[in-house]
Amino acid sequence: MNPEHKETMNPDHTKNNEFYTNCIEYFEFLRKKGTMDYDFEDEYYFTMPAISNH
């Protein structure tokens, strides 16, 4: 499938990918810093299944 058509078929897909990418970058930042953000991690694992089921 042409990548340009994926966004047309499911406009939420782009937002979901952006959310996922931003979260991964944040987790990587925390890992390199040696810090944890348990509140954010809880929200991430609660939210991810909800946006992945579209």
PDBQT receptor file of N, H, CA, C and O in Angstrom, charges set to zero:
ATOM      1  N   MET A   1       0.851  -1.183   0.000  1.00  0.00    +0.000 N 
ATOM      2  CA  MET A   1       0.000   0.000   0.000  1.00  0.00    +0.000 C 
ATOM      3  C   MET A   1       0.891   1.239   0.000  1.00  0.00    +0.000 C 
ATOM      4  O   MET A   1       1.922   1.286   0.671  1.00  0.00    +0.000 OA
ATOM      5  N   ASN A   2       0.479   2.209  -0.747  1.00  0.00    +0.000 N 
ATOM      6  H   ASN A   2      -0.358   2.170  -1.292  1.00  0.00    +0.000 HD
ATOM      7  CA  ASN A   2       1.192   3.468  -0.837  1.00  0.00    +0.000 C 
ATOM      8  C   ASN A   2       1.114   4.188   0.517  1.00  0.00    +0.000 C 
ATOM      9  O   ASN A   2       0.016   4.374   1.043  1.00  0.00    +0.000 OA
ATOM     10  N   PRO A   3       2.259   4.600   1.095  1.00  0.00    +0.000 N 
ATOM     11  CA  PRO A   3       2.244   5.265   2.409  1.00  0.00    +0.000 C 
ATOM     12  C   PRO A   3       1.365   6.510   2.453  1.00  0.00    +0.000 C 
ATOM     13  O   PRO A   3       0.819   6.839   3.506  1.00  0.00    +0.000 OA
ATOM     14  N   GLU A   4       1.220   7.204   1.335  1.00  0.00    +0.000 N 
ATOM     15  H   GLU A   4       1.663   6.937   0.479  1.00  0.00    +0.000 HD
ATOM     16  CA  GLU A   4       0.395   8.409   1.314  1.00  0.00    +0.000 C 
ATOM     17  C   GLU A   4      -1.074   8.064   1.562  1.00  0.00    +0.000 C 
ATOM     18  O   GLU A   4      -1.813   8.883   2.109  1.00  0.00    +0.000 OA
ATOM     19  N   HIS A   5      -1.496   6.891   1.177  1.00  0.00    +0.000 N 
ATOM     20  H   HIS A   5      -0.895   6.226   0.733  1.00  0.00    +0.000 HD
ATOM     21  CA  HIS A   5      -2.886   6.501   1.320  1.00  0.00    +0.000 C 
ATOM     22  C   HIS A   5      -3.212   6.038   2.725  1.00  0.00    +0.000 C 
ATOM     23  O   HIS A   5      -4.378   6.060   3.119  1.00  0.00    +0.000 OA
ATOM     24  N   LYS A   6      -2.227   5.623   3.484  1.00  0.00    +0.000 N 
ATOM     25  H   LYS A   6      -1.280   5.605   3.164  1.00  0.00    +0.000 HD
ATOM     26  CA  LYS A   6      -2.472   5.164   4.853  1.00  0.00    +0.000 C 
ATOM     27  C   LYS A   6      -3.095   6.278   5.689  1.00  0.00    +0.000 C 
ATOM     28  O   LYS A   6      -4.048   6.033   6.429  1.00  0.00    +0.000 OA
ATOM     29  N   GLU A   7      -2.572   7.489   5.581  1.00  0.00    +0.000 N 
ATOM     30  H   GLU A   7      -1.798   7.688   4.980  1.00  0.00    +0.000 HD
ATOM     31  CA  GLU A   7      -3.084   8.598   6.373  1.00  0.00    +0.000 C 
ATOM     32  C   GLU A   7      -4.494   8.979   5.925  1.00  0.00    +0.000 C 
ATOM     33  O   GLU A   7      -5.312   9.399   6.743  1.00  0.00    +0.000 OA
ATOM     34  N   THR A   8      -4.779   8.836   4.640  1.00  0.00    +0.000 N 
ATOM     35  H   THR A   8      -4.114   8.494   3.976  1.00  0.00    +0.000 HD
ATOM     36  CA  THR A   8      -6.098   9.161   4.131  1.00  0.00    +0.000 C 
ATOM     37  C   THR A   8      -7.129   8.177   4.669  1.00  0.00    +0.000 C 
ATOM     38  O   THR A   8      -8.249   8.562   5.003  1.00  0.00    +0.000 OA
ATOM     39  N   MET A   9      -6.747   6.913   4.752  1.00  0.00    +0.000 N 
ATOM     40  H   MET A   9      -5.837   6.600   4.480  1.00  0.00    +0.000 HD
ATOM     41  CA  MET A   9      -7.666   5.884   5.218  1.00  0.00    +0.000 C 
ATOM     42  C   MET A   9      -7.941   6.003   6.712  1.00  0.00    +0.000 C 
ATOM     43  O   MET A   9      -9.054   5.723   7.157  1.00  0.00    +0.000 OA
ATOM     44  N   ASN A  10      -6.960   6.408   7.479  1.00  0.00    +0.000 N 
ATOM     45  H   ASN A  10      -6.056   6.635   7.118  1.00  0.00    +0.000 HD
ATOM     46  CA  ASN A  10      -7.112   6.490   8.927  1.00  0.00    +0.000 C 
ATOM     47  C   ASN A  10      -6.350   7.706   9.439  1.00  0.00    +0.000 C 
ATOM     48  O   ASN A  10      -5.177   7.588   9.793  1.00  0.00    +0.000 OA
ATOM     49  N   PRO A  11      -6.987   8.861   9.484  1.00  0.00    +0.000 N 
ATOM     50  CA  PRO A  11      -6.285  10.084   9.910  1.00  0.00    +0.000 C 
ATOM     51  C   PRO A  11      -5.760  10.016  11.337  1.00  0.00    +0.000 C 
ATOM     52  O   PRO A  11      -4.795  10.709  11.659  1.00  0.00    +0.000 OA
ATOM     53  N   ASP A  12      -6.362   9.204  12.206  1.00  0.00    +0.000 N 
ATOM     54  H   ASP A  12      -7.146   8.640  11.944  1.00  0.00    +0.000 HD
ATOM     55  CA  ASP A  12      -5.883   9.073  13.578  1.00  0.00    +0.000 C 
ATOM     56  C   ASP A  12      -4.561   8.329  13.645  1.00  0.00    +0.000 C 
ATOM     57  O   ASP A  12      -3.832   8.442  14.630  1.00  0.00    +0.000 OA
ATOM     58  N   HIS A  13      -4.251   7.576  12.613  1.00  0.00    +0.000 N 
ATOM     59  H   HIS A  13      -4.844   7.484  11.813  1.00  0.00    +0.000 HD
ATOM     60  CA  HIS A  13      -3.017   6.787  12.589  1.00  0.00    +0.000 C 
ATOM     61  C   HIS A  13      -1.790   7.682  12.749  1.00  0.00    +0.000 C 
ATOM     62  O   HIS A  13      -0.843   7.318  13.447  1.00  0.00    +0.000 OA
ATOM     63  N   THR A  14      -1.800   8.841  12.112  1.00  0.00    +0.000 N 
ATOM     64  H   THR A  14      -2.569   9.137  11.545  1.00  0.00    +0.000 HD
ATOM     65  CA  THR A  14      -0.671   9.764  12.201  1.00  0.00    +0.000 C 
ATOM     66  C   THR A  14      -0.506  10.270  13.631  1.00  0.00    +0.000 C 
ATOM     67  O   THR A  14       0.613  10.336  14.140  1.00  0.00    +0.000 OA
ATOM     68  N   LYS A  15      -1.592  10.621  14.269  1.00  0.00    +0.000 N 
ATOM     69  H   LYS A  15      -2.501  10.568  13.856  1.00  0.00    +0.000 HD
ATOM     70  CA  LYS A  15      -1.533  11.090  15.659  1.00  0.00    +0.000 C 
ATOM     71  C   LYS A  15      -1.026   9.986  16.579  1.00  0.00    +0.000 C 
ATOM     72  O   LYS A  15      -0.230  10.247  17.482  1.00  0.00    +0.000 OA
ATOM     73  N   ASN A  16      -1.479   8.762  16.357  1.00  0.00    +0.000 N 
ATOM     74  H   ASN A  16      -2.125   8.551  15.624  1.00  0.00    +0.000 HD
ATOM     75  CA  ASN A  16      -1.042   7.639  17.175  1.00  0.00    +0.000 C 
ATOM     76  C   ASN A  16       0.448   7.402  17.025  1.00  0.00    +0.000 C 
ATOM     77  O   ASN A  16       1.148   7.176  18.013  1.00  0.00    +0.000 OA
ATOM     78  N   ASN A  17       0.938   7.452  15.792  1.00  0.00    +0.000 N 
ATOM     79  H   ASN A  17       0.369   7.636  14.989  1.00  0.00    +0.000 HD
ATOM     80  CA  ASN A  17       2.374   7.272  15.554  1.00  0.00    +0.000 C 
ATOM     81  C   ASN A  17       3.184   8.384  16.204  1.00  0.00    +0.000 C 
ATOM     82  O   ASN A  17       4.253   8.139  16.763  1.00  0.00    +0.000 OA
ATOM     83  N   GLU A  18       2.670   9.608  16.128  1.00  0.00    +0.000 N 
ATOM     84  H   GLU A  18       1.801   9.807  15.674  1.00  0.00    +0.000 HD
ATOM     85  CA  GLU A  18       3.357  10.737  16.745  1.00  0.00    +0.000 C 
ATOM     86  C   GLU A  18       3.414  10.570  18.268  1.00  0.00    +0.000 C 
ATOM     87  O   GLU A  18       4.449  10.813  18.888  1.00  0.00    +0.000 OA
ATOM     88  N   PHE A  19       2.297  10.157  18.859  1.00  0.00    +0.000 N 
ATOM     89  H   PHE A  19       1.456   9.960  18.356  1.00  0.00    +0.000 HD
ATOM     90  CA  PHE A  19       2.250   9.922  20.297  1.00  0.00    +0.000 C 
ATOM     91  C   PHE A  19       3.264   8.840  20.687  1.00  0.00    +0.000 C 
ATOM     92  O   PHE A  19       4.047   9.018  21.620  1.00  0.00    +0.000 OA
ATOM     93  N   TYR A  20       3.238   7.736  19.971  1.00  0.00    +0.000 N 
ATOM     94  H   TYR A  20       2.602   7.591  19.213  1.00  0.00    +0.000 HD
ATOM     95  CA  TYR A  20       4.144   6.622  20.263  1.00  0.00    +0.000 C 
ATOM     96  C   TYR A  20       5.601   7.060  20.141  1.00  0.00    +0.000 C 
ATOM     97  O   TYR A  20       6.414   6.764  21.016  1.00  0.00    +0.000 OA
ATOM     98  N   THR A  21       5.930   7.757  19.070  1.00  0.00    +0.000 N 
ATOM     99  H   THR A  21       5.270   7.997  18.359  1.00  0.00    +0.000 HD
ATOM    100  CA  THR A  21       7.306   8.223  18.848  1.00  0.00    +0.000 C 
ATOM    101  C   THR A  21       7.751   9.171  19.950  1.00  0.00    +0.000 C 
ATOM    102  O   THR A  21       8.865   9.048  20.458  1.00  0.00    +0.000 OA
ATOM    103  N   ASN A  22       6.899  10.110  20.322  1.00  0.00    +0.000 N 
ATOM    104  H   ASN A  22       5.994  10.209  19.909  1.00  0.00    +0.000 HD
ATOM    105  CA  ASN A  22       7.234  11.054  21.390  1.00  0.00    +0.000 C 
ATOM    106  C   ASN A  22       7.464  10.337  22.714  1.00  0.00    +0.000 C 
ATOM    107  O   ASN A  22       8.378  10.681  23.463  1.00  0.00    +0.000 OA
ATOM    108  N   CYS A  23       6.633   9.345  22.999  1.00  0.00    +0.000 N 
ATOM    109  H   CYS A  23       5.890   9.066  22.391  1.00  0.00    +0.000 HD
ATOM    110  CA  CYS A  23       6.787   8.593  24.251  1.00  0.00    +0.000 C 
ATOM    111  C   CYS A  23       8.095   7.816  24.267  1.00  0.00    +0.000 C 
ATOM    112  O   CYS A  23       8.800   7.801  25.277  1.00  0.00    +0.000 OA
ATOM    113  N   ILE A  24       8.415   7.178  23.165  1.00  0.00    +0.000 N 
ATOM    114  H   ILE A  24       7.843   7.191  22.345  1.00  0.00    +0.000 HD
ATOM    115  CA  ILE A  24       9.664   6.420  23.081  1.00  0.00    +0.000 C 
ATOM    116  C   ILE A  24      10.863   7.350  23.277  1.00  0.00    +0.000 C 
ATOM    117  O   ILE A  24      11.813   7.004  23.979  1.00  0.00    +0.000 OA
ATOM    118  N   GLU A  25      10.817   8.515  22.662  1.00  0.00    +0.000 N 
ATOM    119  H   GLU A  25      10.045   8.796  22.092  1.00  0.00    +0.000 HD
ATOM    120  CA  GLU A  25      11.908   9.489  22.827  1.00  0.00    +0.000 C 
ATOM    121  C   GLU A  25      12.023   9.929  24.287  1.00  0.00    +0.000 C 
ATOM    122  O   GLU A  25      13.129  10.068  24.810  1.00  0.00    +0.000 OA
ATOM    123  N   TYR A  26      10.891  10.147  24.938  1.00  0.00    +0.000 N 
ATOM    124  H   TYR A  26       9.993  10.034  24.513  1.00  0.00    +0.000 HD
ATOM    125  CA  TYR A  26      10.899  10.554  26.337  1.00  0.00    +0.000 C 
ATOM    126  C   TYR A  26      11.461   9.442  27.221  1.00  0.00    +0.000 C 
ATOM    127  O   TYR A  26      12.279   9.705  28.102  1.00  0.00    +0.000 OA
ATOM    128  N   PHE A  27      11.030   8.206  26.993  1.00  0.00    +0.000 N 
ATOM    129  H   PHE A  27      10.365   7.992  26.277  1.00  0.00    +0.000 HD
ATOM    130  CA  PHE A  27      11.558   7.083  27.772  1.00  0.00    +0.000 C 
ATOM    131  C   PHE A  27      13.068   6.924  27.560  1.00  0.00    +0.000 C 
ATOM    132  O   PHE A  27      13.800   6.621  28.502  1.00  0.00    +0.000 OA
ATOM    133  N   GLU A  28      13.522   7.128  26.339  1.00  0.00    +0.000 N 
ATOM    134  H   GLU A  28      12.927   7.375  25.574  1.00  0.00    +0.000 HD
ATOM    135  CA  GLU A  28      14.958   7.034  26.049  1.00  0.00    +0.000 C 
ATOM    136  C   GLU A  28      15.718   8.146  26.783  1.00  0.00    +0.000 C 
ATOM    137  O   GLU A  28      16.789   7.907  27.339  1.00  0.00    +0.000 OA
ATOM    138  N   PHE A  29      15.160   9.353  26.779  1.00  0.00    +0.000 N 
ATOM    139  H   PHE A  29      14.290   9.547  26.327  1.00  0.00    +0.000 HD
ATOM    140  CA  PHE A  29      15.758  10.475  27.504  1.00  0.00    +0.000 C 
ATOM    141  C   PHE A  29      15.894  10.140  28.992  1.00  0.00    +0.000 C 
ATOM    142  O   PHE A  29      16.946  10.354  29.593  1.00  0.00    +0.000 OA
ATOM    143  N   LEU A  30      14.810   9.610  29.577  1.00  0.00    +0.000 N 
ATOM    144  H   LEU A  30      13.955   9.436  29.088  1.00  0.00    +0.000 HD
ATOM    145  CA  LEU A  30      14.834   9.252  30.998  1.00  0.00    +0.000 C 
ATOM    146  C   LEU A  30      15.863   8.154  31.268  1.00  0.00    +0.000 C 
ATOM    147  O   LEU A  30      16.594   8.210  32.257  1.00  0.00    +0.000 OA
ATOM    148  N   ARG A  31      15.915   7.158  30.385  1.00  0.00    +0.000 N 
ATOM    149  H   ARG A  31      15.321   7.112  29.582  1.00  0.00    +0.000 HD
ATOM    150  CA  ARG A  31      16.857   6.052  30.566  1.00  0.00    +0.000 C 
ATOM    151  C   ARG A  31      18.297   6.562  30.572  1.00  0.00    +0.000 C 
ATOM    152  O   ARG A  31      19.097   6.171  31.422  1.00  0.00    +0.000 OA
ATOM    153  N   LYS A  32      18.620   7.437  29.620  1.00  0.00    +0.000 N 
ATOM    154  H   LYS A  32      17.970   7.754  28.929  1.00  0.00    +0.000 HD
ATOM    155  CA  LYS A  32      19.978   7.985  29.536  1.00  0.00    +0.000 C 
ATOM    156  C   LYS A  32      20.306   8.833  30.764  1.00  0.00    +0.000 C 
ATOM    157  O   LYS A  32      21.457   8.902  31.196  1.00  0.00    +0.000 OA
ATOM    158  N   LYS A  33      19.291   9.468  31.309  1.00  0.00    +0.000 N 
ATOM    159  H   LYS A  33      18.356   9.413  30.957  1.00  0.00    +0.000 HD
ATOM    160  CA  LYS A  33      19.478  10.323  32.478  1.00  0.00    +0.000 C 
ATOM    161  C   LYS A  33      19.493   9.514  33.777  1.00  0.00    +0.000 C 
ATOM    162  O   LYS A  33      19.925  10.008  34.818  1.00  0.00    +0.000 OA
ATOM    163  N   GLY A  34      19.016   8.260  33.705  1.00  0.00    +0.000 N 
ATOM    164  H   GLY A  34      18.665   7.859  32.859  1.00  0.00    +0.000 HD
ATOM    165  CA  GLY A  34      18.966   7.416  34.890  1.00  0.00    +0.000 C 
ATOM    166  C   GLY A  34      17.810   7.766  35.807  1.00  0.00    +0.000 C 
ATOM    167  O   GLY A  34      17.897   7.589  37.022  1.00  0.00    +0.000 OA
ATOM    168  N   THR A  35      16.725   8.264  35.225  1.00  0.00    +0.000 N 
ATOM    169  H   THR A  35      16.654   8.407  34.238  1.00  0.00    +0.000 HD
ATOM    170  CA  THR A  35      15.567   8.728  35.983  1.00  0.00    +0.000 C 
ATOM    171  C   THR A  35      14.328   7.953  35.549  1.00  0.00    +0.000 C 
ATOM    172  O   THR A  35      14.271   7.425  34.438  1.00  0.00    +0.000 OA
ATOM    173  N   MET A  36      13.343   7.891  36.433  1.00  0.00    +0.000 N 
ATOM    174  H   MET A  36      13.389   8.320  37.335  1.00  0.00    +0.000 HD
ATOM    175  CA  MET A  36      12.057   7.270  36.096  1.00  0.00    +0.000 C 
ATOM    176  C   MET A  36      10.942   8.288  36.303  1.00  0.00    +0.000 C 
ATOM    177  O   MET A  36      11.023   9.151  37.177  1.00  0.00    +0.000 OA
ATOM    178  N   ASP A  37       9.919   8.174  35.497  1.00  0.00    +0.000 N 
ATOM    179  H   ASP A  37       9.853   7.473  34.787  1.00  0.00    +0.000 HD
ATOM    180  CA  ASP A  37       8.715   8.995  35.631  1.00  0.00    +0.000 C 
ATOM    181  C   ASP A  37       7.547   8.016  35.716  1.00  0.00    +0.000 C 
ATOM    182  O   ASP A  37       6.893   7.727  34.714  1.00  0.00    +0.000 OA
ATOM    183  N   TYR A  38       7.296   7.517  36.907  1.00  0.00    +0.000 N 
ATOM    184  H   TYR A  38       7.827   7.753  37.721  1.00  0.00    +0.000 HD
ATOM    185  CA  TYR A  38       6.298   6.469  37.091  1.00  0.00    +0.000 C 
ATOM    186  C   TYR A  38       4.887   6.936  36.748  1.00  0.00    +0.000 C 
ATOM    187  O   TYR A  38       4.091   6.152  36.231  1.00  0.00    +0.000 OA
ATOM    188  N   ASP A  39       4.566   8.180  37.022  1.00  0.00    +0.000 N 
ATOM    189  H   ASP A  39       5.212   8.817  37.443  1.00  0.00    +0.000 HD
ATOM    190  CA  ASP A  39       3.236   8.690  36.680  1.00  0.00    +0.000 C 
ATOM    191  C   ASP A  39       3.019   8.679  35.173  1.00  0.00    +0.000 C 
ATOM    192  O   ASP A  39       1.969   8.254  34.691  1.00  0.00    +0.000 OA
ATOM    193  N   PHE A  40       4.022   9.148  34.430  1.00  0.00    +0.000 N 
ATOM    194  H   PHE A  40       4.876   9.493  34.821  1.00  0.00    +0.000 HD
ATOM    195  CA  PHE A  40       3.902   9.149  32.978  1.00  0.00    +0.000 C 
ATOM    196  C   PHE A  40       3.862   7.718  32.443  1.00  0.00    +0.000 C 
ATOM    197  O   PHE A  40       3.078   7.406  31.547  1.00  0.00    +0.000 OA
ATOM    198  N   GLU A  41       4.697   6.868  32.987  1.00  0.00    +0.000 N 
ATOM    199  H   GLU A  41       5.334   7.122  33.715  1.00  0.00    +0.000 HD
ATOM    200  CA  GLU A  41       4.735   5.473  32.540  1.00  0.00    +0.000 C 
ATOM    201  C   GLU A  41       3.377   4.802  32.749  1.00  0.00    +0.000 C 
ATOM    202  O   GLU A  41       2.907   4.074  31.875  1.00  0.00    +0.000 OA
ATOM    203  N   ASP A  42       2.752   5.040  33.886  1.00  0.00    +0.000 N 
ATOM    204  H   ASP A  42       3.134   5.631  34.596  1.00  0.00    +0.000 HD
ATOM    205  CA  ASP A  42       1.418   4.489  34.139  1.00  0.00    +0.000 C 
ATOM    206  C   ASP A  42       0.417   4.977  33.098  1.00  0.00    +0.000 C 
ATOM    207  O   ASP A  42      -0.363   4.189  32.563  1.00  0.00    +0.000 OA
ATOM    208  N   GLU A  43       0.440   6.267  32.814  1.00  0.00    +0.000 N 
ATOM    209  H   GLU A  43       1.074   6.907  33.248  1.00  0.00    +0.000 HD
ATOM    210  CA  GLU A  43      -0.478   6.827  31.816  1.00  0.00    +0.000 C 
ATOM    211  C   GLU A  43      -0.202   6.266  30.426  1.00  0.00    +0.000 C 
ATOM    212  O   GLU A  43      -1.130   5.984  29.667  1.00  0.00    +0.000 OA
ATOM    213  N   TYR A  44       1.072   6.106  30.098  1.00  0.00    +0.000 N 
ATOM    214  H   TYR A  44       1.825   6.334  30.714  1.00  0.00    +0.000 HD
ATOM    215  CA  TYR A  44       1.450   5.563  28.800  1.00  0.00    +0.000 C 
ATOM    216  C   TYR A  44       0.885   4.157  28.626  1.00  0.00    +0.000 C 
ATOM    217  O   TYR A  44       0.253   3.865  27.611  1.00  0.00    +0.000 OA
ATOM    218  N   TYR A  45       1.104   3.291  29.598  1.00  0.00    +0.000 N 
ATOM    219  H   TYR A  45       1.618   3.527  30.423  1.00  0.00    +0.000 HD
ATOM    220  CA  TYR A  45       0.647   1.913  29.470  1.00  0.00    +0.000 C 
ATOM    221  C   TYR A  45      -0.876   1.796  29.564  1.00  0.00    +0.000 C 
ATOM    222  O   TYR A  45      -1.448   0.807  29.107  1.00  0.00    +0.000 OA
ATOM    223  N   PHE A  46      -1.528   2.784  30.144  1.00  0.00    +0.000 N 
ATOM    224  H   PHE A  46      -1.064   3.588  30.515  1.00  0.00    +0.000 HD
ATOM    225  CA  PHE A  46      -2.987   2.822  30.168  1.00  0.00    +0.000 C 
ATOM    226  C   PHE A  46      -3.538   3.311  28.824  1.00  0.00    +0.000 C 
ATOM    227  O   PHE A  46      -4.540   2.788  28.336  1.00  0.00    +0.000 OA
ATOM    228  N   THR A  47      -2.882   4.313  28.228  1.00  0.00    +0.000 N 
ATOM    229  H   THR A  47      -2.068   4.737  28.625  1.00  0.00    +0.000 HD
ATOM    230  CA  THR A  47      -3.356   4.945  27.001  1.00  0.00    +0.000 C 
ATOM    231  C   THR A  47      -3.004   4.153  25.745  1.00  0.00    +0.000 C 
ATOM    232  O   THR A  47      -3.805   4.094  24.812  1.00  0.00    +0.000 OA
ATOM    233  N   MET A  48      -1.837   3.554  25.706  1.00  0.00    +0.000 N 
ATOM    234  H   MET A  48      -1.186   3.602  26.463  1.00  0.00    +0.000 HD
ATOM    235  CA  MET A  48      -1.362   2.900  24.481  1.00  0.00    +0.000 C 
ATOM    236  C   MET A  48      -2.348   1.878  23.923  1.00  0.00    +0.000 C 
ATOM    237  O   MET A  48      -2.610   1.910  22.720  1.00  0.00    +0.000 OA
ATOM    238  N   PRO A  49      -2.906   0.975  24.722  1.00  0.00    +0.000 N 
ATOM    239  CA  PRO A  49      -3.861   0.021  24.144  1.00  0.00    +0.000 C 
ATOM    240  C   PRO A  49      -5.105   0.701  23.563  1.00  0.00    +0.000 C 
ATOM    241  O   PRO A  49      -5.664   0.233  22.571  1.00  0.00    +0.000 OA
ATOM    242  N   ALA A  50      -5.526   1.785  24.170  1.00  0.00    +0.000 N 
ATOM    243  H   ALA A  50      -5.071   2.165  24.976  1.00  0.00    +0.000 HD
ATOM    244  CA  ALA A  50      -6.719   2.482  23.691  1.00  0.00    +0.000 C 
ATOM    245  C   ALA A  50      -6.487   3.096  22.309  1.00  0.00    +0.000 C 
ATOM    246  O   ALA A  50      -7.366   3.025  21.450  1.00  0.00    +0.000 OA
ATOM    247  N   ILE A  51      -5.330   3.691  22.088  1.00  0.00    +0.000 N 
ATOM    248  H   ILE A  51      -4.616   3.749  22.786  1.00  0.00    +0.000 HD
ATOM    249  CA  ILE A  51      -5.085   4.303  20.776  1.00  0.00    +0.000 C 
ATOM    250  C   ILE A  51      -4.647   3.272  19.756  1.00  0.00    +0.000 C 
ATOM    251  O   ILE A  51      -4.751   3.528  18.556  1.00  0.00    +0.000 OA
ATOM    252  N   SER A  52      -4.163   2.126  20.179  1.00  0.00    +0.000 N 
ATOM    253  H   SER A  52      -4.078   1.918  21.153  1.00  0.00    +0.000 HD
ATOM    254  CA  SER A  52      -3.720   1.098  19.246  1.00  0.00    +0.000 C 
ATOM    255  C   SER A  52      -4.868   0.296  18.655  1.00  0.00    +0.000 C 
ATOM    256  O   SER A  52      -4.674  -0.406  17.663  1.00  0.00    +0.000 OA
ATOM    257  N   ASN A  53      -6.047   0.380  19.234  1.00  0.00    +0.000 N 
ATOM    258  H   ASN A  53      -6.204   0.950  20.041  1.00  0.00    +0.000 HD
ATOM    259  CA  ASN A  53      -7.186  -0.403  18.758  1.00  0.00    +0.000 C 
ATOM    260  C   ASN A  53      -8.004   0.277  17.672  1.00  0.00    +0.000 C 
ATOM    261  O   ASN A  53      -9.071  -0.219  17.310  1.00  0.00    +0.000 OA
ATOM    262  N   HIS A  54      -7.539   1.382  17.152  1.00  0.00    +0.000 N 
ATOM    263  H   HIS A  54      -6.672   1.785  17.446  1.00  0.00    +0.000 HD
ATOM    264  CA  HIS A  54      -8.284   2.073  16.071  1.00  0.00    +0.000 C 
ATOM    265  C   HIS A  54      -8.127   1.331  14.793  1.00  0.00    +0.000 C 
ATOM    266  O   HIS A  54      -8.671   1.743  13.769  1.00  0.00    +0.000 OA
TER     267      HIS A  54
